[in-house]
Amino acid sequence: MYEQQPSYQFPPMPEPVATPAPAPEPEPEPEPTTDPDADLSNWLHFVESDADRKAERARRRRVQLIALAAALVLLVVGGGAWFLLGGDSGTKATQTTVLLQVKDKDGNAVGNVVLVAAKTEVAGKTDPQARGAALLIPSELTVESTALDSQPFGGAMPTASPAGKDALSSLIGVDVDGVWSMDALTFASLLNNLIGVTVDVDPASAAAVLGPDGKPLFQAGKQDLTGDKAAYYATYRGKDEPPTRRLTRFGQVVDGMLAKIPHQASTTAAVLDSLAAVPDPALPNDRLAAILTALGGEEQARRFDQQPLPMRGDGSGVLDLDKASAVVKQLLGGASKAKDNGGLTRVSIADGTGRADTVTSRAMADSKLLGSGYTPVDQGVVEQTPTTSVVVPDQDAMSLGKQIALAMGLPDNAVRVAPFDTTLTDARVVLGADWTQLGQVPVDQAPTPSDAASAGGDGSSTSSATPADGSKSGTGKATTSHRSTATSGHSSR
């Protein structure tokens, strides 16, 4: 019996897809007809546009050349003015300067000297014409502190630390390249490492320098001293002893030290390294050794000068401008001037107001000068004068004098000419009795005891020094001056 087979069904056939009709072929475009007038117009337009572009490029080049020429003129004129006004003297420094400070157990700098060596000899080249120098700085010298007040250069610990190279540079207008600072014990070790020094003890010092037992420690005459005795002799400060005598003793020991400096910088560096002292980052031992070796050679060849920086003789501690100018010019004539590095015009201020409160009167003058970009140099108190004046050294400086007068609110007729050396100052101001009104100074009142203490003593005495205006100075008082910050600069000359 047969089984019924399933019937097979064919899949449905797809419906035919309509084929699109072919696109009709485009008819050829008719060729454009040539118009001779249109071609000529297009050519003329092209030529005219090209000429305009060339003219525009030429105009731009002319503008650029004019701008470049103007910039060059400004550069030349500005550079020339900067040169003429003291921005750069065009001369390079020929001297290297180091400030040596020896401190006592309290931290006061009791021995200060600027050592000056010829750069050629620091570089290791012998120069028979070169000279070394030592500028002795009195510890009592009045300088500007970091708080913009006045203080003794050697300090008055614990209230005032010793001043440094910045204060000295500001005062004498000469850059100091580095600081060599040590205490008295390290100074003694240095001298011992040099096998002592030879000192010619003068009779006055022989009588003044006392030992722990209160008896004179030295005999008068030339003698060899150990490092310990030499350091004691150099840093001893007798009661009521004049600063010049202390400076003389310190200078003798410094001179004896340089006479023992080795001839080779490497040997000098070994002596310095043995002290285990932390050097000034700007004055590492190898550089200091080169400077000391040069100084030693200059001293041993008798090409060496030594002088103190003069102060006024009234006990105020104020710098004697006229005497100090000559000394700085002689010893530091080849040093880098602060003015060469963009320093400001230096103007001294002497107080002849007759006021009891000289702090405020000078502070007002300082503020006006600093605000106009000048550097004030304190000249303490001088004999009273009725009118305030600006003193310039010659007729060529009259323009500078009038600018200073304008800054201080003074009339042009306040400026007058009186010749003086411009090594330390470019102009000098003497405050008169009229300054209280002109400078809008507060009502006069006697300074408080704290002001007197910060000034380092009463300092009252009759002075025989000559102030900036050439008149005799009277009773003076070393006082504290408060100063603000300069905001702009005027270059001198």
MORA-V782209 format. One record per residue. N is the residue number from 1. RES is the residue in one small letter. D_LAST is the distance of its C-alpha to the last C-alpha in Angstrom with 1 decimal. Layout:
n=N res=RES d_last=D_LAST
n=N res=RES d_last=D_LAST
//
This chain:
n=1 res=m d_last=141.7
n=2 res=y d_last=138.5
n=3 res=e d_last=135.4
n=4 res=q d_last=133.7
n=5 res=q d_last=130.5
n=6 res=p d_last=127.4
n=7 res=s d_last=126.7
n=8 res=y d_last=123.6
n=9 res=q d_last=121.3
n=10 res=f d_last=118.9
n=11 res=p d_last=115.3
n=12 res=p d_last=114.5
n=13 res=m d_last=113.2
n=14 res=p d_last=109.7
n=15 res=e d_last=109.7
n=16 res=p d_last=108.6
n=17 res=v d_last=105.0
n=18 res=a d_last=104.7
n=19 res=t d_last=102.8
n=20 res=p d_last=100.2
n=21 res=a d_last=100.9
n=22 res=p d_last=98.8
n=23 res=a d_last=96.0
n=24 res=p d_last=96.7
n=25 res=e d_last=94.9
n=26 res=p d_last=92.0
n=27 res=e d_last=92.8
n=28 res=p d_last=90.6
n=29 res=e d_last=87.9
n=30 res=p d_last=88.2
n=31 res=e d_last=85.8
n=32 res=p d_last=83.1
n=33 res=t d_last=83.6
n=34 res=t d_last=80.8
n=35 res=d d_last=79.1
n=36 res=p d_last=77.4
n=37 res=d d_last=75.5
n=38 res=a d_last=74.0
n=39 res=d d_last=72.8
n=40 res=l d_last=71.1
n=41 res=s d_last=69.3
n=42 res=n d_last=68.1
n=43 res=w d_last=66.8
n=44 res=l d_last=64.9
n=45 res=h d_last=63.4
n=46 res=f d_last=62.3
n=47 res=v d_last=60.8
n=48 res=e d_last=58.9
n=49 res=s d_last=57.5
n=50 res=d d_last=56.3
n=51 res=a d_last=54.5
n=52 res=d d_last=52.8
n=53 res=r d_last=51.7
n=54 res=k d_last=50.3
n=55 res=a d_last=48.5
n=56 res=e d_last=47.0
n=57 res=r d_last=45.8
n=58 res=a d_last=44.2
n=59 res=r d_last=42.5
n=60 res=r d_last=41.1
n=61 res=r d_last=39.8
n=62 res=r d_last=38.0
n=63 res=v d_last=36.4
n=64 res=q d_last=35.3
n=65 res=l d_last=33.8
n=66 res=i d_last=31.9
n=67 res=a d_last=30.5
n=68 res=l d_last=29.5
n=69 res=a d_last=27.8
n=70 res=a d_last=25.9
n=71 res=a d_last=24.8
n=72 res=l d_last=23.7
n=73 res=v d_last=21.7
n=74 res=l d_last=19.9
n=75 res=l d_last=19.4
n=76 res=v d_last=17.9
n=77 res=v d_last=15.7
n=78 res=g d_last=14.6
n=79 res=g d_last=14.1
n=80 res=g d_last=12.2
n=81 res=a d_last=9.7
n=82 res=w d_last=9.6
n=83 res=f d_last=9.2
n=84 res=l d_last=6.4
n=85 res=l d_last=4.4
n=86 res=g d_last=5.8
n=87 res=g d_last=9.3
n=88 res=d d_last=11.0
n=89 res=s d_last=10.5
n=90 res=g d_last=13.8
n=91 res=t d_last=15.6
n=92 res=k d_last=18.3
n=93 res=a d_last=19.3
n=94 res=t d_last=22.1
n=95 res=q d_last=23.3
n=96 res=t d_last=25.2
n=97 res=t d_last=25.2
n=98 res=v d_last=28.2
n=99 res=l d_last=28.8
n=100 res=l d_last=32.4
n=101 res=q d_last=34.0
n=102 res=v d_last=37.7
n=103 res=k d_last=39.3
n=104 res=d d_last=42.4
n=105 res=k d_last=45.4
n=106 res=d d_last=43.8
n=107 res=g d_last=40.7
n=108 res=n d_last=38.3
n=109 res=a d_last=35.9
n=110 res=v d_last=37.3
n=111 res=g d_last=35.6
n=112 res=n d_last=32.0
n=113 res=v d_last=30.1
n=114 res=v d_last=27.3
n=115 res=l d_last=28.9
n=116 res=v d_last=26.6
n=117 res=a d_last=28.3
n=118 res=a d_last=27.3
n=119 res=k d_last=27.3
n=120 res=t d_last=29.6
n=121 res=e d_last=32.2
n=122 res=v d_last=31.9
n=123 res=a d_last=32.9
n=124 res=g d_last=35.9
n=125 res=k d_last=35.0
n=126 res=t d_last=35.6
n=127 res=d d_last=32.9
n=128 res=p d_last=34.0
n=129 res=q d_last=30.5
n=130 res=a d_last=29.1
n=131 res=r d_last=28.9
n=132 res=g d_last=29.2
n=133 res=a d_last=28.2
n=134 res=a d_last=29.0
n=135 res=l d_last=26.8
n=136 res=l d_last=29.4
n=137 res=i d_last=28.4
n=138 res=p d_last=30.6
n=139 res=s d_last=32.5
n=140 res=e d_last=32.1
n=141 res=l d_last=28.3
n=142 res=t d_last=27.2
n=143 res=v d_last=25.2
n=144 res=e d_last=24.9
n=145 res=s d_last=27.9
n=146 res=t d_last=28.5
n=147 res=a d_last=29.9
n=148 res=l d_last=26.6
n=149 res=d d_last=28.5
n=150 res=s d_last=28.2
n=151 res=q d_last=30.4
n=152 res=p d_last=31.2
n=153 res=f d_last=29.6
n=154 res=g d_last=33.1
n=155 res=g d_last=34.5
n=156 res=a d_last=37.4
n=157 res=m d_last=40.0
n=158 res=p d_last=41.5
n=159 res=t d_last=39.2
n=160 res=a d_last=35.8
n=161 res=s d_last=35.4
n=162 res=p d_last=33.2
n=163 res=a d_last=29.5
n=164 res=g d_last=28.2
n=165 res=k d_last=25.3
n=166 res=d d_last=23.3
n=167 res=a d_last=23.4
n=168 res=l d_last=22.5
n=169 res=s d_last=19.5
n=170 res=s d_last=18.3
n=171 res=l d_last=18.9
n=172 res=i d_last=17.5
n=173 res=g d_last=14.9
n=174 res=v d_last=17.0
n=175 res=d d_last=19.2
n=176 res=v d_last=23.0
n=177 res=d d_last=25.0
n=178 res=g d_last=28.3
n=179 res=v d_last=30.6
n=180 res=w d_last=33.9
n=181 res=s d_last=35.9
n=182 res=m d_last=39.5
n=183 res=d d_last=42.0
n=184 res=a d_last=43.6
n=185 res=l d_last=46.7
n=186 res=t d_last=44.8
n=187 res=f d_last=42.9
n=188 res=a d_last=46.3
n=189 res=s d_last=47.6
n=190 res=l d_last=44.8
n=191 res=l d_last=45.5
n=192 res=n d_last=49.2
n=193 res=n d_last=48.6
n=194 res=l d_last=46.9
n=195 res=i d_last=50.1
n=196 res=g d_last=48.5
n=197 res=v d_last=46.1
n=198 res=t d_last=46.5
n=199 res=v d_last=45.1
n=200 res=d d_last=45.5
n=201 res=v d_last=46.3
n=202 res=d d_last=45.5
n=203 res=p d_last=48.2
n=204 res=a d_last=46.1
n=205 res=s d_last=45.6
n=206 res=a d_last=49.2
n=207 res=a d_last=50.3
n=208 res=a d_last=47.8
n=209 res=v d_last=48.2
n=210 res=l d_last=51.5
n=211 res=g d_last=53.6
n=212 res=p d_last=55.3
n=213 res=d d_last=58.1
n=214 res=g d_last=55.8
n=215 res=k d_last=56.3
n=216 res=p d_last=53.8
n=217 res=l d_last=53.3
n=218 res=f d_last=52.0
n=219 res=q d_last=53.1
n=220 res=a d_last=50.7
n=221 res=g d_last=50.0
n=222 res=k d_last=48.9
n=223 res=q d_last=50.6
n=224 res=d d_last=50.6
n=225 res=l d_last=49.9
n=226 res=t d_last=50.9
n=227 res=g d_last=48.3
n=228 res=d d_last=49.6
n=229 res=k d_last=49.6
n=230 res=a d_last=46.1
n=231 res=a d_last=44.7
n=232 res=y d_last=46.5
n=233 res=y d_last=45.2
n=234 res=a d_last=41.6
n=235 res=t d_last=41.6
n=236 res=y d_last=43.9
n=237 res=r d_last=42.7
n=238 res=g d_last=44.9
n=239 res=k d_last=45.5
n=240 res=d d_last=43.4
n=241 res=e d_last=41.9
n=242 res=p d_last=38.4
n=243 res=p d_last=35.7
n=244 res=t d_last=34.9
n=245 res=r d_last=38.5
n=246 res=r d_last=38.3
n=247 res=l d_last=35.1
n=248 res=t d_last=36.8
n=249 res=r d_last=39.8
n=250 res=f d_last=37.8
n=251 res=g d_last=35.8
n=252 res=q d_last=39.1
n=253 res=v d_last=40.5
n=254 res=v d_last=37.4
n=255 res=d d_last=37.6
n=256 res=g d_last=41.3
n=257 res=m d_last=40.8
n=258 res=l d_last=38.5
n=259 res=a d_last=41.1
n=260 res=k d_last=43.6
n=261 res=i d_last=41.6
n=262 res=p d_last=43.7
n=263 res=h d_last=42.7
n=264 res=q d_last=43.1
n=265 res=a d_last=40.8
n=266 res=s d_last=43.9
n=267 res=t d_last=45.6
n=268 res=t d_last=42.5
n=269 res=a d_last=42.5
n=270 res=a d_last=46.2
n=271 res=v d_last=45.5
n=272 res=l d_last=42.9
n=273 res=d d_last=45.3
n=274 res=s d_last=48.0
n=275 res=l d_last=46.1
n=276 res=a d_last=46.5
n=277 res=a d_last=43.2
n=278 res=v d_last=41.3
n=279 res=p d_last=38.0
n=280 res=d d_last=34.6
n=281 res=p d_last=34.6
n=282 res=a d_last=31.3
n=283 res=l d_last=32.9
n=284 res=p d_last=36.5
n=285 res=n d_last=38.7
n=286 res=d d_last=38.6
n=287 res=r d_last=34.8
n=288 res=l d_last=34.9
n=289 res=a d_last=37.7
n=290 res=a d_last=35.7
n=291 res=i d_last=32.9
n=292 res=l d_last=35.5
n=293 res=t d_last=37.4
n=294 res=a d_last=34.4
n=295 res=l d_last=33.7
n=296 res=g d_last=37.4
n=297 res=g d_last=37.4
n=298 res=e d_last=34.5
n=299 res=e d_last=36.1
n=300 res=q d_last=39.5
n=301 res=a d_last=38.3
n=302 res=r d_last=36.7
n=303 res=r d_last=33.2
n=304 res=f d_last=32.0
n=305 res=d d_last=30.0
n=306 res=q d_last=30.3
n=307 res=q d_last=28.7
n=308 res=p d_last=28.5
n=309 res=l d_last=25.4
n=310 res=p d_last=25.9
n=311 res=m d_last=26.8
n=312 res=r d_last=27.5
n=313 res=g d_last=31.1
n=314 res=d d_last=32.3
n=315 res=g d_last=33.4
n=316 res=s d_last=30.9
n=317 res=g d_last=29.3
n=318 res=v d_last=25.8
n=319 res=l d_last=23.3
n=320 res=d d_last=22.9
n=321 res=l d_last=19.2
n=322 res=d d_last=19.5
n=323 res=k d_last=22.2
n=324 res=a d_last=20.8
n=325 res=s d_last=17.4
n=326 res=a d_last=19.5
n=327 res=v d_last=21.8
n=328 res=v d_last=19.3
n=329 res=k d_last=17.6
n=330 res=q d_last=21.1
n=331 res=l d_last=22.7
n=332 res=l d_last=20.1
n=333 res=g d_last=17.8
n=334 res=g d_last=19.0
n=335 res=a d_last=19.0
n=336 res=s d_last=17.3
n=337 res=k d_last=14.1
n=338 res=a d_last=14.3
n=339 res=k d_last=10.6
n=340 res=d d_last=11.9
n=341 res=n d_last=14.5
n=342 res=g d_last=12.8
n=343 res=g d_last=12.2
n=344 res=l d_last=10.9
n=345 res=t d_last=8.6
n=346 res=r d_last=11.0
n=347 res=v d_last=12.8
n=348 res=s d_last=16.0
n=349 res=i d_last=19.2
n=350 res=a d_last=22.0
n=351 res=d d_last=25.3
n=352 res=g d_last=27.0
n=353 res=t d_last=29.1
n=354 res=g d_last=32.3
n=355 res=r d_last=33.3
n=356 res=a d_last=35.6
n=357 res=d d_last=33.9
n=358 res=t d_last=30.4
n=359 res=v d_last=30.1
n=360 res=t d_last=30.0
n=361 res=s d_last=27.8
n=362 res=r d_last=24.9
n=363 res=a d_last=25.7
n=364 res=m d_last=25.3
n=365 res=a d_last=21.9
n=366 res=d d_last=20.9
n=367 res=s d_last=22.3
n=368 res=k d_last=20.4
n=369 res=l d_last=17.0
n=370 res=l d_last=18.1
n=371 res=g d_last=19.5
n=372 res=s d_last=16.3
n=373 res=g d_last=14.5
n=374 res=y d_last=13.0
n=375 res=t d_last=14.4
n=376 res=p d_last=16.6
n=377 res=v d_last=17.6
n=378 res=d d_last=21.1
n=379 res=q d_last=21.9
n=380 res=g d_last=25.5
n=381 res=v d_last=27.5
n=382 res=v d_last=27.2
n=383 res=e d_last=29.5
n=384 res=q d_last=30.2
n=385 res=t d_last=28.3
n=386 res=p d_last=29.4
n=387 res=t d_last=26.2
n=388 res=t d_last=23.1
n=389 res=s d_last=19.9
n=390 res=v d_last=16.1
n=391 res=v d_last=14.9
n=392 res=v d_last=11.6
n=393 res=p d_last=11.5
n=394 res=d d_last=11.6
n=395 res=q d_last=12.1
n=396 res=d d_last=8.9
n=397 res=a d_last=7.6
n=398 res=m d_last=10.8
n=399 res=s d_last=9.9
n=400 res=l d_last=8.1
n=401 res=g d_last=11.3
n=402 res=k d_last=13.5
n=403 res=q d_last=12.5
n=404 res=i d_last=13.3
n=405 res=a d_last=16.4
n=406 res=l d_last=17.5
n=407 res=a d_last=17.3
n=408 res=m d_last=19.5
n=409 res=g d_last=21.8
n=410 res=l d_last=21.1
n=411 res=p d_last=21.4
n=412 res=d d_last=18.8
n=413 res=n d_last=20.7
n=414 res=a d_last=19.9
n=415 res=v d_last=16.5
n=416 res=r d_last=16.9
n=417 res=v d_last=15.5
n=418 res=a d_last=16.7
n=419 res=p d_last=15.3
n=420 res=f d_last=14.8
n=421 res=d d_last=13.6
n=422 res=t d_last=10.4
n=423 res=t d_last=12.2
n=424 res=l d_last=13.4
n=425 res=t d_last=11.4
n=426 res=d d_last=8.2
n=427 res=a d_last=10.8
n=428 res=r d_last=14.6
n=429 res=v d_last=17.2
n=430 res=v d_last=20.8
n=431 res=l d_last=23.4
n=432 res=g d_last=26.3
n=433 res=a d_last=29.9
n=434 res=d d_last=29.0
n=435 res=w d_last=27.0
n=436 res=t d_last=30.3
n=437 res=q d_last=30.8
n=438 res=l d_last=27.2
n=439 res=g d_last=26.5
n=440 res=q d_last=30.0
n=441 res=v d_last=30.7
n=442 res=p d_last=34.3
n=443 res=v d_last=36.9
n=444 res=d d_last=36.4
n=445 res=q d_last=38.7
n=446 res=a d_last=39.1
n=447 res=p d_last=37.8
n=448 res=t d_last=40.6
n=449 res=p d_last=41.9
n=450 res=s d_last=40.3
n=451 res=d d_last=36.9
n=452 res=a d_last=37.6
n=453 res=a d_last=39.0
n=454 res=s d_last=36.0
n=455 res=a d_last=33.8
n=456 res=g d_last=35.8
n=457 res=g d_last=37.9
n=458 res=d d_last=37.9
n=459 res=g d_last=35.5
n=460 res=s d_last=36.6
n=461 res=s d_last=36.5
n=462 res=t d_last=35.3
n=463 res=s d_last=32.0
n=464 res=s d_last=31.3
n=465 res=a d_last=27.6
n=466 res=t d_last=25.0
n=467 res=p d_last=22.8
n=468 res=a d_last=19.2
n=469 res=d d_last=20.6
n=470 res=g d_last=22.7
n=471 res=s d_last=26.0
n=472 res=k d_last=28.6
n=473 res=s d_last=28.7
n=474 res=g d_last=32.0
n=475 res=t d_last=33.9
n=476 res=g d_last=31.7
n=477 res=k d_last=32.5
n=478 res=a d_last=31.0
n=479 res=t d_last=30.9
n=480 res=t d_last=30.2
n=481 res=s d_last=27.2
n=482 res=h d_last=27.6
n=483 res=r d_last=24.6
n=484 res=s d_last=24.4
n=485 res=t d_last=22.7
n=486 res=a d_last=19.3
n=487 res=t d_last=19.9
n=488 res=s d_last=16.6
n=489 res=g d_last=13.0
n=490 res=h d_last=9.6
n=491 res=s d_last=6.7
n=492 res=s d_last=3.7
n=493 res=r d_last=0.0
//
